[in-house]
Amino acid sequence: MAELLDVAPMSLRKLSARRAFVLERDQRITAEPWRIEEMTTIRSYRWIWTSAVASGCGTLAHIGLMELKSRLHLLPQFDPATALLDTLSPLFARAMHDGAPLWLLSQLNGAFLIGLLFGRFFHRLPGGSGVAKGFLLGLAGWLLLGIGLFPAIGLGPFATSLGLGAGPALFSLAMVEAYSVVLGAVYAALQRPDQKIEPGRGESNHA
């Protein structure tokens, strides 16, 4: 019983010391307006680096799937990246020397830009979780690829002109979802618990 009586005052002293520390910290921040402005700026741009990290993880997932496709020799005739390069390379032939268009297009594949847009409008996208938002983003991207890009680069709607049945369409869905689902999951995981509002809308709760 005596030991319990000794522990209780010690716990109270620790709690009081912690409260005093928090109070002193808040007073110090309040007395320095520049510090509040600095913290607000950091919070306002947090979504940029989290978007970049999430986009990088999504790109790695996409590259991993494509490497698996190559090693297993899955749908070797279905190679949208090569078809895209073959279609766009002539556009750069006069402006850039040989080999440069391939490097340029490999870097400007849109993944980073998509990641930034995803982060910026994360709280406006449908879906109750990062994975759900990423999945819906991937589904929309897959439809755009199948209806818009594939016909433009000579593959036909959903690459049906290759004569491989539904294989290319299904694999292209897996390609897009590998990126977008990982993008959504990682971006959501990097958010602080108190970040419940859209970037740029308010300052006190945004992190």
N, C-alpha and C positions, 0 to 999 in steps of 0.2 A: 504493500500500500504506500509505503514511504517513497519507493522508487517511482510510482505513478505520479505522486504529488510533485516530485522533482522534475519529471518530464514535462508536465503541463505548463509550468511557467516558462520553460525553455522554448516550447513550441510557440507560446504567445510572444516571446521576445523575437523569435525569428520572423513571425508574421508581421509584427510591428516594424521591424527593420526593413522588410520588403516593401511595406506600404510607404514608409518614409523615402525609400529609394525611388519608387515610382513617382511619388509626389514631387520630389526634387527634380527628377528628369523632366516631368511635364512642365514644371515651372521654368526650367532652363530653356526648353524648346520654345515656350511661349514668349520668353524674353528675347529670343533671337528670331525675328521674322524671316531672315534670310535662310535659316535652317528649315523652316516650314516650307518655304518656296523650293528649296533644294529637294526635300523629300517628296514634294508633290510632283516635281519634274521627273524624278526617278520612277515614281509610280505611274506617271502618265505614259512613259515609254517602255514599261516592263513588257508589254505585249509584243514589242518588236523582237526582242531577243528570244522570248519564249516561242514565238512563231518560227524564228530561224532554226532553233533547236529542234522543234517538232517537225519542221519541214525536212531537216537533215535526217532525222530518224525515219521518216516516211520514205525518203529517197533511198536510204539503205535497205529498207524492206523491199522496195520495188526492184532494186538492183539484185538483191538476193533471190527473188523469184525468177528474174530473167536469167540469172546464172544457173539456177536449177533447171530451167527450161532448156538451156543450152547443153548442160551435162546429160540430161535425160533424152535429148533429141526429140522434145515434144514439139509438134507442129513446126518443123523446120522451115516450111514454106511461108509461114506467117511471121513476117519480120517487119512490123510497121515502122520501126526506127530507120531501117535501111531505106524503105520506100519513101519515107519523109525526106531523108537526106538526098536521095536521088531526084526528088521533085524540086527541092529548094536550092540545091547546090548551083544550078545554072544562074539563079538570081544573083549570086555573089561572085560569079566568075570574073566579071569585069572590075569589080571593086576590090577584090582581095586575091592574094596569090593562092596557088594550089595548096590544098590542105587546110587552109584557114577556115573555110566555111564549116568543115566537119568539127573543128575544135569549137568554133563559135556556137554552133547549134547544140553541141553536147553540153555546153555551159548554160546556154539560155533555153533550157527545156521547159521553163515555166514553173518548175516545182517551187522555187523560192518565192516567186510572185504569188502563186496560189497560196502558199503558206502565210504570207503577209495578209492577203485578203481574208483568209480564213480566221486569222487571229483578230483582225480589225472588226469583223462582223460576227465573231463567235457567238455573242449573246443574242444576236438577232436570228441566227440560223435555227431551223426547226430541229427538234430532238431534245430528249431529256438528259443526255450525257454526251461526253466528248466522242465516245465510240459511235453513238447514234448519229451525231452531227456529221462525223467523218464518213459514215456509211452513206448517208443521204447525199453528201457532197460527191462521193465517188459514183453514186448511181447517176446523178445529173451529168457528171463528166463522161461517164460511159456512153450515155445517150448522145452527147455531143460528138464524141469520137465516132460512134457507129453511124450516125446520120450525116455528120458534117465532114470530119477529117478523112475518114477512110475512103469515101467516094472521091474526095478531092485528090488523093494521092494514088488513085487507080486500083484500090482494093474492093470497091463496091460497098454498099451499105452493110455494115457489120462484117466486112471482109468476106462476103458471100461469093464474090467473083473468083476466089481461090479454089472453090469447089471442095472445101473441106468440111462441109456441113456446119453444125453449130459450134464446132471446136474453137475457131478463132473468136467468135462472139463471147463465148464463155470465158476463154482465157483472157481476153481483153478486159472483161469485167474483173477478173482476179487481179490483173495488173493494176488497174486503177484503184481497186479497194485495198490492195496491199499498201499503197501509199496513203490513201485518205483515212483509212481506219487507224493506222498507226499515228498519222498526223493528229487526228482528233483525240486519241487516247493520251498521247504525250503532252499535247497542249493543255488538256484538262488537268492532267496530273501535276503540271507545273504551276497551276494557279493557286494562289493563297486562299485559305478558307474564307477570308473576308472580302474576296474579289467577287462580288455578286452583281456588278453593274457593268455596262458596256464601257470600253475604253473611251475616255474623253468626256463622259457624262458624269460630272461631279468629281470631287477630289478627295473627300474625306474617307470614302470606303474603297476607293480604287487602289489596287496595289499591283 
